[in-house]
Amino acid sequence: MTDTKPNETGAEENSSFRREIRTFVLRSGHFTNSERKYYEELHDTFCIPYDKTPLDYVKVFGNNNPVVIEIGFGMGKATALIAEANPQINYIGMEVHKPGVGKLLGEIKERGLKNLRIIEHDAMEVLADGEIPDESVSAFHIFFPDPWQKKRHCKRRLVQRPRTNLLTKKLIPGGYLYFVTDWLPYAEFGLAELTQTEGLRNKYEGFAPHQEWRPETRFEQKGLDANRVIKELFFEKV
């Protein structure tokens, strides 16, 4: 990854988010019959192509409601529940795991969701390539991303500069970034990185309290069962 200072902008900044370092590992996974069915049936209807063209949200959703992006939604259950509870907000989920995409497509169909779309691509490339316009996103949700526990892998963590600088660039003034993890070292690391990200302000002192509107997932329960502590961070763009 290019050694880019946090306050650099434009092409030099975007060059920091190319293929040298990924924030995820693309696992093959196993398609269930239903996931494969929904993926094949609904992909072209609810998935937004990655084509580096700035999105016209009105064209995508048919309205100018606020847009929230979730990076790495996993199997998408919490994503669907949040979208269902907030029909006045538009949601875009970004995920590279095909079974998860298929699962969320099924949730969209079964729940009749009109305010949820998917981009099946590396989120940092989508953001760096300009498909998401600057100052157009009301919030970023980042729930339980890969913690990259080994020291030599920490450079892959999503919540760190200069990646957080790019996320901030996409937020509207007053927009927020909501990060949740069950790996304490990542939580402490993320707190330091977000605190040092220009343009962001911690809504709370230190870690945030649990946001009651965020549904608990099966993955989260596994962390609790393993005696891991859930930590949350909630930063706003000033």
Secondary structure, 3 states (H helix, E strand, C coil): CCCCCCCCCHHHHHHHHCCCCCCCCCCCCCCCHHHHHHHHHHHHHHECCCCCCCCCHHHHHCCCCCEEEEECCCCCHHHHHHHHHCCCCEEEEECCCHHHHHHHHHHHHHHCCCCEEEECCCHHHHHHCCCCCCCCEEEEEEECCCCCCCHHHHHHCCCCCCHHHHHHHHEEEEEEEEEEECCHHHHHHHHHHHHCCCCEEECCCCCECCCCCCCCCHHHHHHHHCCCCCEEEEEEEC
